[in-house]
Amino acid sequence: MTGPFIRATVIASALLVQPASAATLKIASASLPPALGNPYGSIAQSASHTRTTILDGLTRIGPGGKFQPALALSWEPIDKLTWRFKLRPNVVFSNGEPFNAGTVKFVFDWLKSSEARAQLIATEARGIAEVRVVDDLTVDIVTTQTDAVLPKRMTLILMVPPQAWTKMGVEAFTQAPIGTGAYMLKDWGLGTGKTIIEAYAKSWRAPQQITRVELYPLKEPVGRMQALTSRQVDIAQGLGPEDVEMVKADGFNIYNEHQPQIMSLALRNTGAAGPALKDIRVRQALNYAVDKEAIAKVILRGSANAVGQGAIPGVTGYNPDIAPYPHDVAKAKALLAAAGYAKGLKLVARVGLQGPTEANTIYQKVAADLAEAGVQLELRPVLPQDWVRMYTTGDWGGADILSGTWNAASYHDTIRAIEQYSCRKPGTIFCAPEIEPLIDRSNTELDPVAREKMLQDIMVQMHEQAPTIFLVNFTSVYAYSSKVNNIALGSSGLWFEAMTMKD
């Protein structure tokens, strides 16, 4: 442990040591945003906090997972193929360009162009036939088929100023993004290790008080904790469960974010998968065998919850009637025996090295629990880039199981995660043909109440089909000083403009 602590101390000593003013907030964050300021190269993560402080979409996900207006004030379907968005008036990009219906059309036209093919977010423009300018503050988005999820997908499509985007190109814009958000980029700090954003006073969501934010991306939790406890930052993100009591004893407050992502182990029933995991009894047996409550309460020290579905409360489609599979070794053995595996079963799992710091301990616990039920699980670590390839292509290198998530973080809606465990996913992980018509109906149901009931019904079937070993929800611990008021956390990071600080 000596090396990491020395390195963290050196990093922490590089931080500015003067106390934060009422208008400056300092954060030890986990990372810079993937693809920096490119709004279409990756999904903005809550670990980075910066991209969605600078850039806005038509809609956004606020604290508590609340879906709300952003650059669009309202939206409604005017027919089965057309969503009409009424835009916020008097919005100006930080370079002086106006935001209007023409901006929206420009963005979607670009995302559908050949130039955008390599951009991850371009897939969110799938199914869009055209964008029509009705007037300066009204735009119609026409789809190829009824799309009930489109307003939520707008949270991922951030708006850019057409003239600047055309002149700068993707690469230059990545280094110097221009938006309508509460802050403007001052410096990514790639050489200094300090990212700086400053208030954009003319933003439609101008900051209440915090006019400058300094972010210190520190990869290791120990570095973030030391920066906090030495009072060189006001907030530290992504601490481990074992750090909580220590920083609380040192006078800091704790905010535990329950993320709409579920840690799981995918149980393949397609392609080259062996016969065992094609049997629903085996998949259910594996879920009964694992003590998820022990993972949540002991390994994660109560910071997470055991789960039995691919969502958490507050996410559209979460079903409150679904309980986690109980830890029942006898039932697991009985199901395995009924499936023809009374003498045991051998399986191989490829598990990603990314994820929470406790991931390896959790996977070892899963293997130990399965062994009690007669299942020998061989754990084979896989590098992040190899995991992405396996997940995308479906080639798991002969493994039966792949670590994965149910990820509803993008729009706090279960459908994206559901589709990843459906027959329609490229490189299919799991296929239950009887669920496919339910997915199709949910994607075209425009009544939000009826649609949520459909998604909840799908979750019941997914629970019973057990396409994964459901484990726990991901969490992120924020520790902050008493100077920081009203922590406000959206789906892509802290809302600095809504926060204040004491002198």
Secondary structure, DSSP 8 states (H G I E B T S, - for coil): -HHHHHHHHHHHHTS--S---TTEEEEEES---TTTT-TTSS---TTT--HHHH--BSEEE-GGG-EEESSEEEEEEEETTEEEEEE-SS-B-TTS-B-SHHHHHHHHHHHTSGGGTT-GGGGGGTTEEEEEEEETTEEEEEESS--TTHHHHTTT-B---HHHHHHHHHHHHHHS---SSSEEEEE--TTTS-EEEEE-TTSTT--SS--EEEEEE-SSHHHHHHHHHTTS-SEEEEE-GGGHHHHHHTT-EEEEEEEEEEEEEEE--STT--SGGGSHHHHHHHHHHS-HHHIIIIISTTSS-B-SSS--TTSBT--TT-------HHHHHHHHHHTT-TT-EEEEEEEES-S-TTHHHHHHHHHHHHHHTTEEEEEEEE-HHHHHHHHHH---TT-SEEEEEEE-TTTTBTHHHHHHTSTTSSS-S---GGGHHHHHHHHH---HHHHHHHHHHHHHHHHHH-SEEEEEEEEEEEEE-TTEES--EETTEE-GGG-EE--
